[in-house]
């Protein structure tokens, strides 16, 4: 049972080590991905006793707070989001990500959106108004069964691919984050991504020790080995090179 609580944040535009800023309209995430690094610290940080994936704090003052912070912030890239999916299901009701985008586009702050949800298509009208924007989807496997197993609350692989294609067709820069590498068919995945993205990022499963038991329970022990990650990476790279697609390996 998901516990949802409306809260007021003290800050919404925060410094990031990856981009200039990060923006998280929610604390917690309904997607409940088994491999999410936020599981390691967000429950303690947020004060929640519920397991990760079973609580979401909705920062109802995010848009008005962002408006104030943007008045004195130096222009820089805003990452939406670092420890939640900005387009998780609750966003359909609260529209916090959409309202924050409205504030950002008025100031023309560059934006980098990363999601696993087709709901991002709702905001296509706003995305097209940015002078500098990049939208990406995490797509770690071509296998719908595996995706559902590891990312139970996310949109299906097909829905993500369709959304990626539609956004890309509008002239917006897009990327796919193929990570953490999950079991599937690398060549097939690259074929699915061709023509839909400007760049592909590849990463292995980090913090593997925290979910090794889950892999074992699912009979996927082989997918936790260095051999698996090395071979999967090589197969992806070979197919990407063959199709002349841009990519970057992060491990």
Backbone as CSV, one residue per row, in Angstrom:
resi,resn,N_x,N_y,N_z,CA_x,CA_y,CA_z,C_x,C_y,C_z
1,UNK,0.848,-1.198,0.000,0.000,0.000,0.000,0.879,1.242,0.000
2,UNK,0.724,2.085,-1.006,1.533,3.286,-1.129,1.076,4.352,-0.139
3,UNK,2.023,4.875,0.619,1.727,5.953,1.559,2.097,7.283,0.911
4,UNK,1.115,8.137,0.688,1.328,9.432,0.038,1.098,10.546,1.053
5,UNK,2.066,11.455,1.138,1.954,12.562,2.091,2.291,13.870,1.384
6,UNK,1.462,14.879,1.546,1.740,16.194,0.989,2.611,16.969,1.973
7,UNK,3.723,17.493,1.480,4.665,18.207,2.342,5.076,19.518,1.689
8,UNK,5.705,20.376,2.478,6.259,21.624,1.955,7.773,21.555,2.064
9,UNK,8.433,21.717,0.932,9.889,21.640,0.899,10.504,22.982,1.276
10,UNK,11.749,22.926,1.753,12.477,24.152,2.092,13.308,24.628,0.906
11,UNK,13.681,23.684,0.035,14.453,24.012,-1.164,14.086,23.008,-2.247
12,UNK,14.072,23.443,-3.493,13.712,22.532,-4.594,14.767,22.526,-5.697
13,UNK,15.495,23.625,-5.846,16.561,23.711,-6.835,17.890,23.560,-6.102
14,UNK,18.456,22.365,-6.167,19.638,22.053,-5.364,20.850,21.757,-6.233
15,UNK,22.022,22.017,-5.702,23.269,21.757,-6.412,23.419,20.260,-6.666
16,UNK,24.022,19.934,-7.804,24.218,18.533,-8.182,25.667,18.310,-8.588
17,UNK,26.165,17.097,-8.379,27.523,16.757,-8.792,27.561,16.283,-10.251
18,UNK,26.393,15.989,-10.805,26.314,15.494,-12.184,25.990,16.630,-13.152
19,UNK,24.954,17.416,-12.835,24.635,18.621,-13.590,24.766,19.809,-12.637
20,UNK,24.420,20.996,-13.095,24.535,22.162,-12.213,23.549,22.081,-11.053
21,UNK,22.324,21.663,-11.395,21.281,21.554,-10.380,20.504,20.248,-10.554
22,UNK,19.832,19.851,-9.486,18.843,18.769,-9.590,17.537,19.269,-8.989
23,UNK,16.443,18.726,-9.487,15.114,19.122,-9.042,14.279,17.857,-8.856
24,UNK,13.817,17.631,-7.636,13.015,16.445,-7.318,11.672,16.882,-6.734
25,UNK,10.609,16.886,-7.541,9.299,17.317,-7.040,8.704,16.359,-6.014
26,UNK,9.260,15.147,-5.965,8.762,14.115,-5.053,9.928,13.490,-4.297
27,UNK,9.651,13.070,-3.061,10.590,12.222,-2.328,9.965,10.836,-2.293
28,UNK,10.675,9.865,-2.890,10.089,8.540,-3.040,9.653,8.335,-4.481
29,UNK,9.457,7.080,-4.842,9.124,6.787,-6.240,8.284,5.523,-6.351
30,UNK,7.152,5.655,-7.012,6.238,4.527,-7.210,6.794,3.457,-8.134
31,UNK,7.771,3.783,-8.943,8.290,2.802,-9.894,8.932,1.614,-9.200
32,UNK,9.435,1.853,-7.991,9.897,0.754,-7.133,10.920,-0.152,-7.825
33,UNK,11.882,0.445,-8.531,12.909,-0.347,-9.217,13.813,-1.034,-8.191
34,UNK,14.011,-2.308,-8.386,14.770,-3.087,-7.391,16.214,-2.626,-7.270
35,UNK,16.761,-2.044,-8.328,18.169,-1.684,-8.351,18.437,-0.217,-7.998
36,UNK,17.413,0.552,-7.688,17.576,1.995,-7.485,18.537,2.293,-6.341
37,UNK,19.532,3.140,-6.615,20.515,3.494,-5.592,19.890,4.289,-4.449
38,UNK,18.730,4.927,-4.712,18.072,5.708,-3.666,17.614,4.823,-2.505
39,UNK,17.441,3.530,-2.759,17.082,2.593,-1.686,18.117,2.605,-0.561
40,UNK,19.355,2.926,-0.909,20.444,2.838,0.061,20.407,3.940,1.101
41,UNK,19.788,5.082,0.771,19.856,6.198,1.712,18.577,7.015,1.872
42,UNK,17.658,6.951,0.906,16.516,7.867,0.934,15.540,7.610,2.074
43,UNK,15.395,6.359,2.489,14.467,6.087,3.595,14.990,6.732,4.872
44,UNK,16.302,6.595,5.089,16.911,7.203,6.272,16.870,8.725,6.176
45,UNK,17.184,9.238,4.996,17.214,10.684,4.779,15.821,11.296,4.947
46,UNK,14.803,10.601,4.476,13.433,11.139,4.501,12.722,10.895,5.824
47,UNK,13.281,9.995,6.655,12.642,9.688,7.929,11.520,8.670,7.828
48,UNK,11.347,8.067,6.658,10.286,7.087,6.470,10.693,5.709,6.996
49,UNK,9.727,5.011,7.549,9.954,3.635,8.003,9.572,2.637,6.910
50,UNK,8.742,3.094,5.969,8.297,2.215,4.886,9.459,1.895,3.956
51,UNK,9.424,0.717,3.331,10.459,0.370,2.342,10.381,1.313,1.140
52,UNK,11.515,1.468,0.449,11.548,2.267,-0.777,10.539,1.711,-1.779
53,UNK,9.786,2.597,-2.391,8.755,2.178,-3.333,7.369,2.141,-2.720
54,UNK,7.309,2.305,-1.383,6.013,2.245,-0.696,5.627,3.576,-0.065
55,UNK,6.409,4.617,-0.340,6.058,5.954,0.153,6.448,6.999,-0.884
56,UNK,5.666,8.081,-0.922,6.000,9.243,-1.752,5.554,10.506,-1.008
57,UNK,6.495,11.409,-0.824,6.165,12.727,-0.290,6.006,13.676,-1.475
58,UNK,4.885,14.336,-1.538,4.566,15.246,-2.645,4.877,16.670,-2.207
59,UNK,5.843,17.296,-2.851,6.287,18.641,-2.460,5.370,19.683,-3.112
60,UNK,4.241,19.909,-2.466,3.169,20.701,-3.075,3.556,22.163,-3.339
61,UNK,4.601,22.644,-2.674,5.018,24.035,-2.887,6.186,24.147,-3.876
62,UNK,6.507,23.050,-4.556,7.670,23.028,-5.456,7.656,24.146,-6.509
63,UNK,6.563,24.365,-7.240,6.577,25.403,-8.287,6.810,26.810,-7.741
64,UNK,6.138,27.169,-6.657,6.296,28.526,-6.114,7.691,28.707,-5.497
65,UNK,8.206,27.637,-4.897,9.547,27.676,-4.328,10.591,27.816,-5.435
66,UNK,10.386,27.080,-6.525,11.300,27.153,-7.665,11.316,28.566,-8.258
67,UNK,10.157,29.158,-8.376,10.059,30.518,-8.920,10.933,31.479,-8.122
68,UNK,10.898,31.357,-6.801,11.697,32.227,-5.934,13.187,31.942,-6.096
69,UNK,13.545,30.655,-6.152,14.953,30.291,-6.248,15.554,30.685,-7.597
70,UNK,14.753,30.625,-8.640,15.243,30.984,-9.980,15.585,32.467,-10.090
71,UNK,14.961,33.274,-9.265,15.211,34.719,-9.302,16.656,35.040,-8.954
72,UNK,17.276,34.201,-8.108,18.646,34.501,-7.674,19.662,33.440,-8.109
73,UNK,19.203,32.442,-8.860,20.101,31.358,-9.282,20.842,31.722,-10.568
74,UNK,22.107,31.312,-10.627,22.887,31.468,-11.842,22.421,30.418,-12.844
75,UNK,22.278,30.785,-14.102,21.754,29.853,-15.099,22.645,28.619,-15.221
76,UNK,22.024,27.452,-15.244,22.750,26.193,-15.363,21.781,25.071,-15.693
77,UNK,22.311,23.909,-16.024,21.477,22.766,-16.416,20.772,22.183,-15.200
78,UNK,19.465,21.973,-15.333,18.653,21.407,-14.259,18.310,19.966,-14.599
79,UNK,18.696,19.060,-13.733,18.435,17.628,-13.903,17.124,17.268,-13.219
80,UNK,16.186,16.751,-14.003,14.866,16.373,-13.486,14.642,14.892,-13.801
81,UNK,14.897,14.019,-12.844,15.212,14.217,-11.440,16.329,13.275,-11.031
82,UNK,16.887,13.467,-9.844,18.031,12.662,-9.423,17.662,11.481,-8.534
83,UNK,16.623,11.624,-7.711,16.259,10.516,-6.810,14.766,10.184,-6.834
84,UNK,14.112,10.493,-7.926,12.724,10.061,-8.130,12.464,10.133,-9.628
85,UNK,11.379,9.526,-10.080,10.983,9.726,-11.467,9.999,10.888,-11.495
86,UNK,10.320,11.949,-12.230,9.450,13.127,-12.247,8.095,12.861,-12.886
87,UNK,7.984,11.732,-13.589,6.726,11.396,-14.250,6.110,10.110,-13.714
88,UNK,6.369,9.808,-12.435,5.687,8.684,-11.807,4.189,8.980,-11.776
89,UNK,3.388,7.991,-11.502,1.926,8.096,-11.664,1.293,9.278,-10.942
90,UNK,1.793,9.623,-9.773,1.208,10.730,-9.009,1.311,12.068,-9.740
91,UNK,2.266,12.172,-10.668,2.424,13.404,-11.428,1.195,13.699,-12.284
92,UNK,0.470,12.674,-12.688,-0.758,12.874,-13.469,-1.778,13.673,-12.665
93,UNK,-1.755,13.481,-11.349,-2.685,14.191,-10.465,-2.134,15.549,-10.032
94,UNK,-0.890,15.579,-9.570,-0.348,16.793,-8.952,0.255,17.786,-9.945
95,UNK,0.756,17.296,-11.065,1.314,18.167,-12.115,2.455,19.068,-11.610
96,UNK,3.214,18.605,-10.648,4.306,19.412,-10.104,5.449,19.559,-11.113
97,UNK,5.784,18.481,-11.801,6.840,18.553,-12.811,6.444,19.522,-13.908
98,UNK,5.204,19.436,-14.350,4.725,20.350,-15.403,4.800,21.811,-14.943
99,UNK,4.358,22.074,-13.725,4.381,23.449,-13.220,5.808,23.961,-13.054
100,UNK,6.716,23.075,-12.650,8.125,23.464,-12.524,8.730,23.750,-13.896
101,UNK,8.364,22.975,-14.893,8.833,23.224,-16.254,8.371,24.589,-16.757
102,UNK,7.182,24.986,-16.377,6.669,26.301,-16.776,7.545,27.413,-16.214
103,UNK,7.993,27.238,-14.982,8.879,28.235,-14.368,10.246,28.233,-15.051
104,UNK,10.754,27.057,-15.336,12.072,26.931,-15.951,12.106,27.487,-17.374
105,UNK,11.036,27.263,-18.120,11.016,27.738,-19.508,10.924,29.260,-19.567
106,UNK,10.291,29.868,-18.562,10.211,31.333,-18.537,11.590,31.957,-18.353
107,UNK,12.460,31.261,-17.622,13.831,31.733,-17.393,14.819,31.103,-18.376
108,UNK,14.329,30.172,-19.192,15.145,29.443,-20.176,16.385,28.792,-19.547
109,UNK,16.163,28.139,-18.403,17.216,27.312,-17.830,17.283,26.018,-18.633
110,UNK,18.480,25.575,-19.043,18.601,24.301,-19.759,18.114,23.155,-18.867
111,UNK,17.505,22.160,-19.479,16.905,21.065,-18.713,17.333,19.709,-19.265
112,UNK,17.585,18.781,-18.356,17.827,17.388,-18.718,16.827,16.535,-17.949
113,UNK,15.939,15.884,-18.685,14.903,15.043,-18.076,15.253,13.580,-18.275
114,UNK,15.150,12.800,-17.198,15.348,11.353,-17.306,14.171,10.654,-16.639
115,UNK,13.547,9.735,-17.369,12.335,9.098,-16.875,12.199,7.676,-17.390
116,UNK,11.223,6.962,-16.838,10.824,5.651,-17.353,9.327,5.655,-17.652
117,UNK,8.768,6.840,-17.840,7.319,6.955,-17.985,6.888,7.659,-19.268
118,UNK,5.870,7.116,-19.903,5.295,7.724,-21.109,4.561,9.028,-20.793
119,UNK,4.306,9.303,-19.499,3.583,10.512,-19.109,4.297,11.787,-19.546
120,UNK,5.589,11.702,-19.803,6.347,12.865,-20.259,5.752,13.446,-21.546
121,UNK,5.073,12.620,-22.331,4.458,13.110,-23.582,3.390,14.165,-23.321
122,UNK,2.793,14.129,-22.164,1.787,15.138,-21.807,2.365,16.545,-21.890
123,UNK,3.666,16.673,-21.589,4.299,17.990,-21.515,5.086,18.357,-22.769
124,UNK,4.800,17.695,-23.853,5.518,17.958,-25.103,5.403,19.420,-25.525
125,UNK,4.263,20.023,-25.259,4.068,21.439,-25.613,5.081,22.330,-24.903
126,UNK,5.399,22.005,-23.660,6.374,22.784,-22.896,7.803,22.461,-23.319
127,UNK,8.075,21.196,-23.552,9.421,20.779,-23.941,9.865,21.498,-25.210
128,UNK,8.932,21.717,-26.115,9.239,22.372,-27.384,9.565,23.854,-27.235
129,UNK,9.249,24.420,-26.067,9.504,25.849,-25.841,10.905,26.128,-25.304
130,UNK,11.630,25.072,-24.907,12.978,25.271,-24.363,13.992,25.466,-25.487
131,UNK,14.922,26.384,-25.274,16.004,26.600,-26.233,17.042,25.480,-26.111
132,UNK,17.185,24.946,-24.899,18.160,23.881,-24.649,17.536,22.827,-23.735
133,UNK,17.307,21.648,-24.284,16.672,20.583,-23.506,17.083,19.225,-24.053
134,UNK,17.161,18.263,-23.165,17.456,16.883,-23.546,16.544,15.980,-22.726
135,UNK,15.933,15.021,-23.393,15.007,14.106,-22.715,15.475,12.675,-22.932
136,UNK,15.583,11.936,-21.849,16.066,10.565,-21.967,15.205,9.570,-21.220
137,UNK,15.272,8.332,-21.693,14.572,7.229,-21.042,15.571,6.165,-20.601
138,UNK,15.381,5.646,-19.421,16.133,4.476,-18.988,15.479,3.259,-19.621
139,UNK,16.230,2.557,-20.446,15.742,1.333,-21.095,16.869,0.309,-20.991
140,UNK,16.814,-0.505,-19.967,17.934,-1.387,-19.632,17.851,-2.769,-20.268
141,UNK,16.743,-3.063,-20.922,16.554,-4.362,-21.563,15.472,-4.259,-22.628
142,UNK,15.491,-5.186,-23.579,14.422,-5.260,-24.577,13.301,-6.184,-24.118
143,UNK,13.564,-6.921,-23.037,12.673,-7.984,-22.566,11.627,-7.414,-21.606
144,UNK,10.363,-7.420,-22.018,9.285,-6.872,-21.196,9.147,-7.603,-19.856
145,UNK,9.358,-8.892,-19.858,9.222,-9.660,-18.607,10.296,-9.246,-17.605
146,UNK,11.508,-9.105,-18.078,12.609,-8.694,-17.206,12.389,-7.270,-16.704
147,UNK,11.952,-6.393,-17.595,11.693,-5.002,-17.213,10.632,-4.939,-16.118
148,UNK,9.576,-5.705,-16.255,8.501,-5.718,-15.259,9.001,-6.256,-13.931
149,UNK,9.905,-7.186,-13.996,10.473,-7.806,-12.799,11.295,-6.795,-11.998
150,UNK,12.105,-6.008,-12.698,13.019,-5.079,-12.032,12.444,-3.669,-11.876
151,UNK,11.473,-3.290,-12.723,10.925,-1.927,-12.729,9.400,-2.002,-12.729
152,UNK,8.857,-2.539,-11.666,7.440,-2.928,-11.643,6.459,-1.787,-11.886
153,UNK,6.811,-0.565,-11.523,5.871,0.540,-11.674,6.099,1.410,-12.890
154,UNK,7.095,1.077,-13.694,7.441,1.906,-14.856,6.588,1.561,-16.079
155,UNK,6.591,2.444,-17.071,5.931,2.142,-18.337,6.637,0.963,-19.000
156,UNK,5.936,0.273,-19.871,6.530,-0.876,-20.551,7.660,-0.409,-21.469
157,UNK,8.503,-1.340,-21.875,9.601,-1.022,-22.791,9.038,-0.431,-24.081
158,UNK,7.981,-1.030,-24.605,7.371,-0.546,-25.845,6.858,0.877,-25.704
159,UNK,6.226,1.178,-24.576,5.697,2.523,-24.347,6.830,3.546,-24.253
160,UNK,7.927,3.159,-23.613,9.073,4.067,-23.509,9.689,4.330,-24.885
161,UNK,9.820,3.279,-25.663,10.383,3.422,-27.011,9.505,4.313,-27.885
162,UNK,8.203,4.130,-27.788,7.272,4.943,-28.571,7.354,6.417,-28.172
163,UNK,7.453,6.664,-26.863,7.549,8.038,-26.367,8.867,8.670,-26.807
164,UNK,9.949,7.897,-26.720,11.265,8.366,-27.140,11.246,8.760,-28.617
165,UNK,10.629,7.917,-29.427,10.545,8.180,-30.869,9.749,9.447,-31.158
166,UNK,8.641,9.624,-30.453,7.793,10.793,-30.697,8.516,12.082,-30.316
167,UNK,9.192,12.064,-29.184,9.926,13.258,-28.736,11.068,13.570,-29.698
168,UNK,11.790,12.544,-30.102,12.911,12.702,-31.033,12.433,13.258,-32.378
169,UNK,11.269,12.819,-32.817,10.733,13.260,-34.113,10.376,14.742,-34.119
170,UNK,10.233,15.326,-32.930,9.910,16.754,-32.824,11.160,17.636,-32.823
171,UNK,12.325,16.999,-32.968,13.562,17.770,-33.019,14.197,18.009,-31.665
172,UNK,13.672,17.372,-30.635,14.247,17.493,-29.289,15.356,16.458,-29.136
173,UNK,16.486,16.875,-28.550,17.590,15.939,-28.313,17.143,14.866,-27.318
174,UNK,17.450,13.616,-27.661,17.045,12.504,-26.808,18.230,11.585,-26.535
175,UNK,18.123,10.841,-25.446,19.133,9.834,-25.126,18.455,8.629,-24.488
176,UNK,19.152,7.526,-24.532,18.701,6.324,-23.837,19.791,5.918,-22.861
177,UNK,19.385,5.627,-21.642,20.319,5.148,-20.634,20.123,3.637,-20.513
178,UNK,21.039,2.881,-21.087,20.961,1.419,-21.026,21.742,0.980,-19.792
179,UNK,21.087,1.075,-18.681,21.719,0.743,-17.427,20.700,0.788,-16.298
180,UNK,20.893,-0.057,-15.326,21.932,-1.081,-15.291,21.637,-2.189,-16.306
181,UNK,22.686,-2.756,-16.880,22.497,-3.808,-17.875,21.710,-4.974,-17.287
182,UNK,20.588,-5.286,-17.926,19.733,-6.380,-17.489,19.687,-7.452,-18.575
183,UNK,19.345,-8.677,-18.220,19.271,-9.758,-19.211,18.342,-9.410,-20.375
184,UNK,18.721,-9.867,-21.556,17.915,-9.611,-22.743,18.740,-9.858,-23.987
185,UNK,18.328,-9.237,-25.078,19.027,-9.376,-26.354,19.606,-8.019,-26.745
186,UNK,20.914,-7.814,-26.558,21.524,-6.507,-26.825,21.326,-6.018,-28.254
187,UNK,21.485,-6.916,-29.218,21.337,-6.525,-30.623,19.911,-6.057,-30.927
188,UNK,18.966,-6.742,-30.364,17.557,-6.390,-30.561,17.257,-5.019,-29.941
189,UNK,17.823,-4.780,-28.759,17.612,-3.499,-28.076,18.172,-2.345,-28.901
190,UNK,19.358,-2.515,-29.434,19.963,-1.468,-30.267,19.086,-1.202,-31.490
191,UNK,18.557,-2.259,-32.086,17.659,-2.101,-33.228,16.423,-1.300,-32.865
192,UNK,15.890,-1.548,-31.676,14.722,-0.796,-31.199,15.048,0.691,-31.033
193,UNK,16.286,0.989,-30.594,16.668,2.363,-30.284,17.097,3.166,-31.520
194,UNK,17.452,2.482,-32.578,17.942,3.166,-33.776,16.907,4.152,-34.311
195,UNK,17.369,5.374,-34.585,16.489,6.401,-35.139,15.655,7.127,-34.113
196,UNK,15.800,6.748,-32.839,14.977,7.358,-31.790,15.790,8.184,-30.807
197,UNK,17.119,8.113,-30.905,17.948,8.754,-29.892,19.216,9.327,-30.490
198,UNK,19.714,10.397,-29.871,20.954,11.024,-30.329,22.183,10.360,-29.713
199,UNK,22.016,9.791,-28.521,23.152,9.150,-27.867,22.655,8.095,-26.882
200,UNK,23.477,7.076,-26.679,23.148,5.989,-25.755,24.258,5.871,-24.716
201,UNK,23.853,5.791,-23.462,24.791,5.609,-22.357,24.637,4.186,-21.819
202,UNK,25.760,3.567,-21.531,25.751,2.172,-21.079,26.408,2.077,-19.706
203,UNK,25.728,1.417,-18.771,26.304,1.248,-17.436,25.943,-0.128,-16.872
204,UNK,26.784,-0.610,-15.981,26.548,-1.917,-15.359,25.663,-1.756,-14.129
205,UNK,25.383,-2.851,-13.457,24.628,-2.827,-12.209,25.568,-2.418,-11.080
206,UNK,25.336,-1.243,-10.527,26.111,-0.794,-9.380,25.407,-1.221,-8.090
207,UNK,26.131,-1.232,-6.992,25.575,-1.648,-5.702,24.949,-3.037,-5.796
208,UNK,25.606,-3.895,-6.579,25.077,-5.234,-6.834,24.873,-6.035,-5.554
209,UNK,25.727,-5.788,-4.574,25.648,-6.541,-3.323,24.305,-6.360,-2.615
210,UNK,23.620,-5.245,-2.908,22.355,-4.970,-2.218,21.181,-5.779,-2.777
211,UNK,21.312,-6.290,-4.011,20.180,-7.019,-4.607,20.578,-8.377,-5.176
212,UNK,21.744,-8.863,-4.786,22.178,-10.170,-5.278,21.159,-11.256,-4.914
213,UNK,20.574,-11.129,-3.745,19.574,-12.098,-3.310,18.358,-12.125,-4.222
214,UNK,17.959,-10.955,-4.731,16.823,-10.866,-5.656,17.144,-11.611,-6.944
215,UNK,18.330,-11.391,-7.478,18.772,-12.109,-8.674,18.726,-13.616,-8.449
216,UNK,19.272,-14.045,-7.316,19.327,-15.474,-7.022,17.927,-16.071,-6.924
217,UNK,17.029,-15.340,-6.299,15.648,-15.807,-6.130,14.950,-15.961,-7.476
218,UNK,15.328,-15.137,-8.442,14.718,-15.184,-9.777,15.463,-16.132,-10.720
219,UNK,16.501,-16.775,-10.218,17.282,-17.685,-11.055,18.139,-16.969,-12.076
220,UNK,18.577,-15.754,-11.745,19.344,-14.934,-12.678,20.776,-14.705,-12.194
221,UNK,21.312,-15.664,-11.472,22.660,-15.516,-10.903,23.698,-15.144,-11.956
222,UNK,23.568,-15.712,-13.143,24.557,-15.480,-14.195,24.646,-14.005,-14.577
223,UNK,23.533,-13.295,-14.440,23.488,-11.883,-14.824,24.138,-10.967,-13.799
224,UNK,24.717,-11.544,-12.745,25.426,-10.748,-11.743,26.943,-10.856,-11.902
225,UNK,27.395,-11.609,-12.871,28.825,-11.870,-13.013,29.523,-10.817,-13.867
226,UNK,30.813,-10.671,-13.647,31.613,-9.760,-14.480,31.570,-10.202,-15.940
227,UNK,31.531,-11.506,-16.140,31.475,-12.073,-17.492,30.221,-11.591,-18.221
228,UNK,29.079,-11.590,-17.527,27.829,-11.131,-18.133,27.936,-9.675,-18.545
229,UNK,28.379,-8.809,-17.641,28.462,-7.386,-17.938,29.461,-7.101,-19.058
230,UNK,30.573,-7.819,-19.058,31.593,-7.624,-20.091,31.072,-8.050,-21.462
231,UNK,30.439,-9.219,-21.532,29.937,-9.724,-22.812,28.752,-8.904,-23.321
232,UNK,27.871,-8.518,-22.421,26.704,-7.710,-22.812,27.170,-6.365,-23.356
233,UNK,28.150,-5.764,-22.656,28.702,-4.485,-23.105,29.309,-4.612,-24.497
234,UNK,30.093,-5.665,-24.718,30.740,-5.865,-26.016,29.722,-6.060,-27.127
235,UNK,28.665,-6.797,-26.843,27.630,-7.025,-27.850,26.910,-5.715,-28.191
236,UNK,26.635,-4.922,-27.172,26.011,-3.619,-27.411,26.917,-2.733,-28.253
237,UNK,28.183,-2.649,-27.859,29.133,-1.802,-28.565,29.297,-2.220,-30.023
238,UNK,29.393,-3.509,-30.256,29.557,-3.995,-31.627,28.365,-3.637,-32.501
239,UNK,27.164,-3.780,-31.952,25.960,-3.470,-32.716,25.821,-1.969,-32.936
240,UNK,26.158,-1.189,-31.926,26.085,0.269,-32.052,27.084,0.780,-33.091
241,UNK,28.274,0.224,-33.085,29.290,0.613,-34.071,28.844,0.237,-35.485
242,UNK,28.253,-0.945,-35.595,27.785,-1.423,-36.898,26.718,-0.487,-37.477
243,UNK,25.889,0.033,-36.596,24.803,0.921,-37.037,25.208,2.398,-37.001
244,UNK,26.487,2.656,-36.605,27.025,4.019,-36.550,26.204,4.920,-35.618
245,UNK,25.912,4.391,-34.448,25.161,5.140,-33.440,26.107,5.632,-32.347
246,UNK,25.884,6.847,-31.868,26.734,7.428,-30.840,26.441,6.792,-29.467
247,UNK,27.504,6.517,-28.730,27.319,5.926,-27.402,28.497,6.261,-26.502
248,UNK,28.286,6.050,-25.210,29.339,6.239,-24.213,29.191,5.152,-23.155
249,UNK,30.290,4.480,-22.865,30.291,3.439,-21.830,30.757,4.052,-20.534
250,UNK,30.008,3.833,-19.471,30.285,4.472,-18.180,31.000,3.549,-17.195
251,UNK,31.452,2.393,-17.667,32.206,1.502,-16.772,33.268,0.761,-17.566
